[in-house]
Every structure is written in C-alpha cells, then in structure tokens.
Amino acid sequence: MIFDSHAHYDDEAFEKDRQQVIEEVTKSNVGYIVDAGSDIESSRLAVELSEKFENVYAAVGIHPLDADKFDKDSILAIRELCSNRKVVAIGEIGLDYYYKGAEKETQKSIFKKQLDLALELNLPVVIHDREAHGDTYDIIKEYQSRNLRGVFHCYSGSLEMARQYIGMGFYIGFTGVITFKNAKKAIEVLSGIPLNRILIETDCPYLTPVPFRGKRNDSRYLKYVIDKACEVLNLDQPFFEDLTCRNAKTLFGI
C-alpha cells in the first residue's frame, strides 16, 4: 500500500476535477494521503477533504510564503482545526528564502509559534525549508530537547544535515525530484540515510516525476518515485511500499 505523505489536493489546480481525481487515486494502490495546508483557507479545505475521503488526512498550518497572512487569530484557527480527528500534523510550515515573500524575521517568528503549538498539541510537523538551511537548522536545534518530531518535506539539504535531523527524530521526504537528471544531491541523501526514516510524497500538483515532468502531478505518479528509489536502494517494490507506508503511519499516528 502506498502512502503519499504530502499532497495539495486543496490547490486550485484541482478545482475542476478534485473529487474525480481523488476517487481515481483511491482506486489505485494509494491507500493514504496527507493533504497539507499552506494558509487558513487551504487548511480548512484539507480538513474538509479528510472528512469526505476515508484515505485522506490533513496537516494544517501557515506556509512561510504566506507568513504575512498570519495574525492574532491564525493560531486560534489552526488550534481549532486540530480538534478534528483527521488532522495528523502541523504543516506545511518553515522558512523559504528563495522566493520574495515575508521578511526573514517574520518567517522565523511564525515558524516558531507553530512549532510551539505542535508541541502543545503533541503533533508532528511538516517542514518546508528552501534556501534557508542554516536558519532552519538553528531553529530546530533550539527545540531538540523538547522532543519535536516531524518530516522535512521535499528535502533539499545535505546528507550530513539530514543525518543530524534524523538524530533529532525527524523523517526525510522524497518527491519526483529523485527522477530528475540533476538529482545527484537527493539521490545521495536517499542512499545515505536509514530506511526507517524515508517517506515518499508527490507534493502534487507540483514536482511531477519523469517521464511526465511538466504535467499536473497526482498520487498515482508516486509509482515512478518508488521505481527510482528501488533502483537506487536495490530494493523490491512491494517491500519499499510497505516500508514507507509504515514509516508514515508511525510518524502521523495512523
């Protein structure tokens, strides 16, 4: 059974056929999906999808590029959404210095507020880190003694740093990026970490794997990520599917 540990079926790319796509995905070998919100509106939609589809779960939070939308009511709204039994994580949260968005200090402040909430509610976190490896690491290091847990989604850092995060109790998420020609760093990380810390994800509708790169992604394309990972790790497909599914269920408490 395949577990898509990070998807965005709340995205407007699925506006016209969202239900149809999820129903078709459900008929495939994808047994579990975590839909990750990026702001309050998308987090609410993620929760709605989790209530509508048995195999869909939700993560709720404010993405760093939406940190400017964070106000005094945001934490209250996220907390309220977390009362739903299908909410399994706080996310997608973190830092993004690649795109022009909220100021770095604002991003860091909002990131920490949501990490604090995750600890308070005993939920794992789904972390976005793009071109912000140093600051992200420093923040996570601050929380090391507080038993913070979670996954670095679509991980783009070094193998050395991945091993440090794993030592702090984190998982590492891999997407269709591992099928790209320039995926040397991601392949190195995949090859160099313990099997029990690997998660797979689509990040759909983004990061569609080869040979469909450029098209809208959905959970059915995870089979190509799995094929590549099995090639790299010299593992059988059923074993890897079961392994990553168990890893995700362990993290998200499913």
C-alpha positions in Angstrom: 0.0 0.0 0.0 1.3 3.4 -1.0 1.3 6.4 1.4 1.5 9.8 -0.2 2.9 11.8 2.8 2.5 15.2 1.3 -0.1 16.4 -1.3 -2.0 19.6 -2.1 -5.4 18.5 -3.4 -6.7 21.7 -1.9 -4.7 23.6 -4.7 -6.7 25.4 -7.3 -5.1 23.2 -10.0 -7.6 20.6 -8.9 -10.6 23.0 -8.8 -12.4 21.5 -11.8 -11.9 17.8 -11.1 -10.8 17.4 -7.4 -13.3 14.8 -6.4 -12.8 12.7 -9.6 -9.0 12.7 -9.2 -9.1 11.7 -5.6 -11.7 8.9 -6.4 -9.4 7.6 -9.1 -6.4 7.8 -6.9 -8.3 5.8 -4.2 -9.0 3.0 -6.7 -5.2 2.7 -7.3 -2.7 1.3 -4.8 -2.6 4.6 -2.9 -4.1 3.8 0.5 -3.2 7.0 2.4 -2.7 10.7 1.6 -1.8 13.6 3.9 -3.1 16.9 2.4 -1.0 19.8 3.7 -2.5 23.3 4.0 -0.5 26.5 3.4 -2.8 29.0 4.9 -6.0 29.0 6.9 -8.3 28.7 3.9 -6.3 25.8 2.3 -6.0 24.1 5.7 -9.8 24.2 6.1 -10.2 22.7 2.7 -7.7 20.0 3.6 -9.8 19.1 6.7 -12.9 19.1 4.6 -11.3 16.7 2.1 -10.2 14.5 5.0 -13.8 14.3 6.2 -15.0 13.5 2.8 -12.5 10.8 1.8 -11.6 8.0 4.2 -8.0 7.7 2.9 -7.2 11.4 3.2 -5.8 13.1 6.3 -4.9 16.7 6.9 -2.0 18.8 8.0 -2.8 22.4 8.9 -0.6 25.5 9.1 0.8 28.7 7.6 3.5 28.3 4.8 6.4 30.7 5.1 5.5 32.4 1.9 2.1 33.1 3.5 3.6 34.3 6.8 2.3 37.9 6.1 -1.2 36.5 6.3 -0.6 35.4 9.9 -2.4 37.5 12.5 -3.6 37.1 16.1 -6.5 34.9 15.1 -4.3 32.5 13.0 -3.1 30.3 15.9 -6.6 30.1 17.2 -7.9 29.0 13.8 -5.2 26.4 13.5 -5.8 25.1 17.0 -9.5 24.8 16.3 -8.8 22.8 13.1 -6.5 20.5 15.0 -9.5 19.4 17.1 -10.6 17.3 14.1 -9.6 13.7 14.4 -8.3 13.5 10.8 -5.7 16.3 11.4 -2.4 14.5 11.9 0.2 17.3 11.7 1.0 21.0 11.8 2.2 22.0 8.3 3.3 23.0 5.9 5.5 25.4 7.9 9.1 26.5 7.8 11.3 29.0 6.0 11.6 30.0 2.3 14.3 32.5 1.3 14.1 31.5 -2.4 11.0 33.4 -3.3 10.3 37.0 -2.3 7.8 37.0 0.5 7.6 37.8 4.1 10.8 39.2 5.8 13.1 36.5 7.3 12.4 37.6 10.9 8.7 37.4 10.3 9.0 33.9 8.8 11.1 32.7 11.8 8.7 34.1 14.3 5.7 32.5 12.6 7.6 29.2 12.3 8.4 29.1 16.0 4.8 29.9 17.0 3.6 26.9 15.0 6.3 24.7 16.4 5.2 25.7 19.9 1.6 24.8 19.0 2.7 21.4 17.6 4.5 20.6 20.9 1.5 21.8 22.9 -0.9 19.5 20.9 1.6 16.6 20.6 1.5 16.7 16.8 4.3 16.2 14.3 5.3 19.0 12.0 5.7 19.1 8.2 8.7 21.4 7.5 9.4 23.4 4.3 13.0 24.6 4.0 14.1 26.2 0.8 17.4 28.1 0.6 17.1 28.6 4.4 19.1 25.6 5.7 21.2 27.4 8.3 18.3 29.3 10.0 16.0 26.2 9.8 18.7 24.1 11.4 19.3 26.6 14.2 15.6 26.8 15.0 15.1 23.0 15.0 18.2 22.7 17.2 16.6 25.0 19.8 13.7 22.6 20.1 15.8 19.4 20.2 15.4 18.9 24.0 11.6 19.2 23.7 11.0 16.1 21.6 9.8 17.8 18.5 9.2 15.4 15.7 8.2 15.6 12.0 9.3 15.4 8.4 11.4 17.6 6.2 9.2 17.6 3.1 10.9 17.6 -0.3 14.2 17.7 1.4 16.9 19.7 -0.4 19.7 19.9 2.1 22.9 17.9 2.5 23.3 14.3 3.6 25.2 15.4 6.7 22.4 17.7 7.8 19.8 15.0 7.0 21.6 12.7 9.4 21.6 15.3 12.1 17.8 15.9 11.7 17.3 12.1 11.8 19.2 12.1 15.0 16.7 14.6 16.4 13.8 12.4 15.5 12.9 13.6 12.0 12.0 11.8 8.8 13.1 12.9 5.3 10.6 13.2 2.4 11.4 12.4 -1.2 9.5 13.5 -4.3 9.6 13.2 -8.1 12.8 15.2 -7.9 14.8 12.0 -7.5 13.8 11.1 -11.1 15.3 14.3 -12.5 18.6 14.4 -14.2 20.1 16.9 -11.8 19.0 14.9 -8.7 22.5 14.0 -7.5 22.1 15.5 -4.0 18.7 14.0 -3.4 20.0 10.6 -4.5 23.0 10.9 -2.2 20.7 11.6 0.7 18.3 8.8 -0.2 21.2 6.4 -0.3 22.8 7.5 2.9 20.0 7.5 5.5 18.3 4.7 7.4 15.4 3.0 5.6 13.1 3.6 8.6 13.4 7.4 8.1 12.3 7.6 4.5 8.9 9.0 3.4 7.7 9.4 -0.2 5.4 12.2 -1.4 4.1 13.9 -4.5 3.8 17.5 -3.4 1.1 17.4 -6.1 0.2 19.2 -8.3 3.9 20.0 -8.4 7.1 18.1 -9.0 5.7 15.5 -11.3 8.3 12.7 -11.9 9.9 11.8 -15.2 8.5 10.7 -17.7 5.6 13.1 -17.0 7.5 16.1 -15.8 5.7 19.3 -16.6 2.2 17.8 -16.3 -0.1 18.1 -13.2 1.0 15.7 -10.6 -1.2 13.4 -8.5 -0.7 10.4 -6.2 -0.8 7.9 -9.0 2.6 9.1 -10.2 4.2 8.1 -7.0 4.9 4.7 -8.6 7.7 6.4 -10.6 9.2 7.8 -7.5 9.0 4.3 -6.0 10.6 2.7 -9.0 13.5 5.1 -8.9 14.0 4.7 -5.2 14.0 0.9 -5.5 16.6 1.2 -8.3 18.8 3.4 -6.1 18.4 1.3 -3.0 18.3 -2.1 -4.7 15.0 -3.0 -3.0 11.9 -4.8 -4.2 8.9 -2.5 -4.9 6.4 -4.2 -2.5 9.0 -4.1 0.3 9.6 -0.4 -0.2 6.0 0.5 -0.5 5.2 -1.3 2.8 8.3 0.2 4.4 7.5 3.8 3.6 3.8 3.3 4.4 4.7 2.0 7.9 7.1 4.9 8.3 4.4 7.4 7.5 1.8 5.7 9.7 4.3 5.7 12.6 5.0 9.5 12.2 1.4 10.6 11.8 -0.1 8.2 14.3 -2.4 6.5 11.8 
